[in-house]
Amino acid sequence: MSGSRGEPLLVSSNHHSPLNKEELMTTATTRRTETSIAPAAKGTATLHVGLELSAREWKLAMSVGLGQAPRVRSVGAGNLERLGRELGLAKERFGLPASAAVVSCYEAGRDGFWIHRALTQLGVVNYVVDSASIEVNRRARRAKSDRLDAQRLLGLLLRYTQLAETTVWRVVRVPPEAVEDARHLHRELAERKREQTRLSNQIRALLVLQGVRYVALGRLRAAAVAQLVRWDGTRLPVGVAARVQRAVERWGAVRQEIRALEGDLHARLRQPSAERGGLVATAQHLARLRAIGASTAWVLSHEMFGWRAFASSREVGGLSGLAPTPYHSGTSRHEQGISKAGNRWVRRLASELGWNWVRWQPHSELSQWYQRRFAGGGSRLRRVGIIALARKLLVALWRYVRTGVVPAGACLKPALARELAR
């Protein structure tokens, strides 16, 4: 059927009457910009921002909903004033009021959490995302650029907030600024100890190359290095002696720094803590148990139990990175080992903590469980078992910190036991 001019007529399904051009325009599909701006008039739209960070500039991908073409802009790295202006311009572009909410995200990296705190001060709801948890294309070759990465982050953010897909990534919990600052003490101490070990191995390796063995580094000074003799009774060559001397001097300086840091840690741990449940109080509470020293209690408090709120024992195992990762697909069944996706500072202590617990808490239920299951096996089985013990022990320590109930069969340190008996 056609009109007077040979133009086709559209028939309405409701009234079975022809539609003219004006009616056709009103019933045609609306444009994206119109559908995206429509919710803004009701005050319900939110500006979503995906931030891709780099050393020179930040890429911003902004949108108000799924299906909306993003607005992509670049700002200088750290230029918060320009960032605020771009957010305002984006609200105008999408027809949002100036008071519209803004939700953003960026990947956790070397910039840390200062950007999160800056965005929070601007009134932005921000998510810091674990980059290892972001889904990616698994093809051998895939296009990658800051612009594409920002758009992918924006898409995941929209799915996370609008579709409630909480499994698209893992959100990092941002520590309070005071907690983040307090963690530098034990982290620097661990770095200095690793540096001391590296220098010790370097010095011994240089001497072994010349046939010199069994040297006490604590007594090695400038005069002592000059008196060392090689395998044939001659003095060390000038180049080797100079290099060993410089390494010994650095080793001594690092050793002094370690002593100073350990003294600071022990002094803080001995101070009375007025804040119940605070970092120092939690460390003191953990240090009451045998097998847990001052450094271990300090790390567990500042990295795990002092400020985090765990909802279940599964979260404790997940944060420590000691959770198992089974692989079950079809007829294939095997265990891939621990995930190693948690806090690396706690995970480094896991093995040492497990061995100390077996040694100093032999009558506890956990130690007895380990002896029954793993002690009679080979060295590999015992190492696997100590990691399993460490995971169970962390859960028991979490309950001990939260409720004050001592792990079954464990005992307190003698000095504290005498003090509590008075």
N, C-alpha and C positions, 0 to 999 in steps of 0.2 A: 504494500500500500504506500502511496506517495502523496505529497501535498500538491497544491496548485502549480508549483514551480518545479515539480519533479523531485523535491527533496524528500527523503524518507521520514516517516513519522514514527515516533516511539509511543508505545501504548502502555499506559499505567496498568499495573496488575490489579490495583484496587478498584479503579473506576472504569477501566477499559476505554479511556478517552485519550485522544492524541495529546502529546506534550509539545509545547512550543519551545523556542530557544531559551527563553527566560526561565521556564520551568526546568528545562534540561540542565542549565547552569546551576540551579539550586539543588538539584538531586545528584549531580556528579560528585565524584570523590573529592574531598577537600585536600588541600595541599598539606605537606608535613608541617610547615611553619604555622598553619592555622590550628592544626590538632595539638601541636606542642604548646602553643600560647594559650589555648583555651583554658586549661586548668589554672594558669597563673591569675586569671581574673577572679578566681575564687579564693586565691591566697593559699593554695595547697601545693604549688609547684616548688621544687627545690633544685638549686643549681648543683650539679655534680661535676667534680673536677678530678682529672687524673694527672698527677705530677710525675714527670720523668726528669730526674735530677742528673746533672753532670757538672763538671768542674767550671765550665764557662757560662752555661745558660740552662734554664729550666724550660721544658716544654709543658704547656698547659693544654689539655684537651677537655673542653667544657660542653655539657649538654644538660637537658632537663628531663630526658627520658629515653627509653628504648625506641629505636626507629628514627631518632632525630639525628641529623648530620651534626657531628661535633664541630665546635669552634676551636681551632688550634692556634695558639699564640706562643711566642717565645719571650722570656724575660731574662735579664741578667741574673746569674747565680747570686743568691742572697739579697736581691733587690726587692725587699718587702713592700716598699712604696709602689713600685711598678706592678707588683703582684696584686695589691689591693685595687689599683686602678683597672687592671684587666678583669678582675672579678666584677667591678661595678659596670664596666662596659658590656660584659657578658650578660648581666641581668637586664640591661637595656635592650640588648640584641634579642633576647628570648622573651621580652615583655614581662619580666618579673619586677615586682616592687623592690625598692632599695632594701627593705627589711626582710627579703626572702632568705630562707636558710641556705647555707652552703655546706656541702659534704665533700670531702677530698680524701685522697689516698696517695701514698708514695711507698716505694720499697725501702726497707731498712738497709742502710749501708754506712759508708764512712761519715756521712753528715750527722748520723746519730739522731737525737731526739730534739735538738734545738728548733728545727723547723716545725715539728709538731707543737711545741710550746708557743712558737710565734703565731702559728695558724689559730691555735686555741684562743690567744689573746685577741685575734681579729674576729672572734665569734664563729670560727669555722669548726665543724665537727670533722675531725681528721682520724684516719686509720693508718697506722704504720704496719706494713704487710711484710711477712717473711717471704723474701724473693724465691727461696727454694720451694715454696708451696704453690707458686703460681703455675697454672697449667699452660703448656706451650705446645706448639706444633712439633711433632716428632719426626718430620721429614729430614732427610740428610741435609738439604739446603732450603733455607727459608729466609725470606726478606726480613731485615732487621734495621731499624733506625729509631732515633729518639721520638720522632713523630708517631711511628707505628706503635712503639712501646707505650706512649702516652694514651693512644686511642685504645689499646688493649686493656690498660689499667682502668680506663673509663668504662669500658664495656663490663669488666668484672665488677666494678663498683656498682653499676646499675643493677646487675644481677644480684649482688649481695644485698643491696638496700631495697630494691623494688620487688624482686622475686623471692627474697629471703633464702637464697642459695648460700647457706653458710659454709658449704664445703668447697667453694671455689678457691679459697685461700686460707691462710692462717694469720690471724691478726696478732701482732706483737703487743704485749702489755708494756706500756711505757712506765718506767719507775719514777717515783718522785725525785726531784732534783737533788734533795739532800741524800737520798739513798744512792743515787748514781755517783755523787761525789765521794761518799764513804767507801765505795768499792775500789777506789784507786789504791788504797793501802795494800790490801792482800794481792791485788793483781800486779802491782809493781814488785812486791816481794817475790811472787812466783817468777816473774821475768828475770829478776836479778839472780835467783837460784839457777835458772836455766843458763844464764850467761856465765855463772861461776862454773857450772859443769862443762860448758863448752870450752872455756879457757883451760880448765884442768886437763881435759882430753887433749887439747892442742899442745900444752906444755909437755905432757908425758909422751905424746907422739914425736915431738921434735927431739926429745932426749933419747927415746928408743932407737931412732934412726942413727944415733951416734953410739949405740951400745951402752947407754946409761940407763939403769933401772933402779926401782925402789927408792925414789926420791920423795921425801916428805915436803909437800908444797908449803905447809905452814912455816917451815924453817928456812925456806929458800929465799935468800936475800941477794943483794948485788955481789957481796963478797963470796957468798956460797956458790953462786953461778960461776964466778971466775975460778973457783977451786975444783969444779967438776972435771973429771977426766973421762976420756973415751975408752973404748974397748982395748986400745993398744997402750994405755997409760998416758997419752998426750992430752993437752988441754983442748977444750972445745974450739972449733974454728971461730974467727971473729964474727962472721955473719950470723952463725947459729947462736953464739952467746948473746949477741945484741938482741936478736929476736926473742930469745927465751927471757931475757931480762925485761923487755917491754911487756911481754905477756904476763910475767910474774907481778909486775907493778900494777897492771890492770886487774889481775886476780885479787891482789891485796885490797885495792880500792873497792872492788865489788863486794868483797867479804866485809869490809867496814860498813858499807851501805846496808847489807843484809842484817848485820847486828843492830844497826840503828832502827831499821824498819821493824824487826822483831821486838825490840825494846818498846817501840811506840805501840805496837799491837798489844803486847802484854800489859802495858800501863793503862791503855784504854779499857782492857777487859777487867782490870782490877778496880776500876772506878765504880762507885755505886751508881746504879741506873735508877733514876726516878721515874722513868717512863715504863710503865708495865706493858709488856708485849712489844717493846721497841727493839731495835737492832742489837744494842749492847745487852739488854736484858735477855733476849733470846739466845745470844751467844753464851752468856753466863749460865743459862739454864741447860744448854746442851753440854757445856764443859763439865757439868756435875757428873756425867756418866763416865765410867771407866772406858778406856779405849778411844775416847774422843779428846784430843788435845786442844790447846788454845787456838792454833791456826785453823784446824779443821772446824771447830765450833764457829770461828769467825766467818769462814767462807760459807758454811751452811746457813748461817744467819743472814748474811748480806746478799747472798745469791739466791736463796731459796725460801727459807722459812720466816725471815724477819719481816717481810712486807707483802708477800704474795698470799692470796686467799685461794686455797685449793678446795674444790668441791668433792673430790673423790680420790681414791688411791690411784686410779688410772691416770689422773692428771699429774700426780707426783712422779709416776714412772715415765710419763711422756716428757715432762720437763727435764728429767735427768738424762734422757736419751738412752735409757736402759730397757725400753720396752721391746718385746720381740717383734719380728717382722716375718710372719709366715707367708709362704708362697703356695697357694692352693689354686691350681688351674687344671681342670680336666682330671687326668690321672696323675699329674705331677704334684707331689707333696714334699716340701722340704722347708727348712727354716733358714732364713737369710742372715740370722744374727741380730744383734741389737740395732736399733734405728740410728743411734748417734745424732739425733736431730735436736737434742735438748741443750741445756746449758753446759758448755764445755768445761767450765771451771768446776762444776759439781761432778761431772763425769770423770775428770782426772783424779778426783779423790775417791771414786767409787771402789776401785780395787784395793787401795791402801786401807780405806775404811773397813772393808770386809775382812781383810787379813787381821787387822788390829782387833776387830770385834771377836773373831774366833780365838785369838790369843788371850785377850784380857777379859773376855766374858764367856769362858768355856761352859758355864752352867746355864746360860740363857737358852731359851727354846730355839732361837734361830741358830745358835752354834750347834746344838744337839741335832737339829734338822740337817745342817750341813754335814756333820760327821756321819750321819746315817746314809745320806744320799750320795756324797761325793768323796769323802775322805779315803775310802778304800779303792778308788779308781786311780787311773794314771794321772800324769801331770796336766794333760790337756783337760781331762774331766774335772780336775780340781780347779783349774782356772775358770772354766765355764761355770762351775758351781759357785765360785766366789762372787761372780757378777750377779748371779741369781740371788745370792745372799745379800749383796749390796742393795739390790732393788727392794727386797723385802725390808731391809733395815731402814732405808729411807722412808718407807711408808710407816714403819713403827716409830721413827723419830718424829715424823709429822704429827702423829697422834700424841706423842709425848709432849711436843711443844704446844699443841692445841688444848689438850685435856690435862696434862701433868701426870698421866699414868705412865709409870716406868715400864719399858718393854718386859715381857714375861721372862722371869728368871734372871734379869740383869741386876746389877748392883751399882751403887754410887761409889764415888771415890772415898777412900778412908777418911781423909781430912774432913770432907763434908759430912760423912756419916757421923763422926764424932761430934761435929758442930750441931747437927740436928738432934742428936741424942741428949744434948744438955737441956 
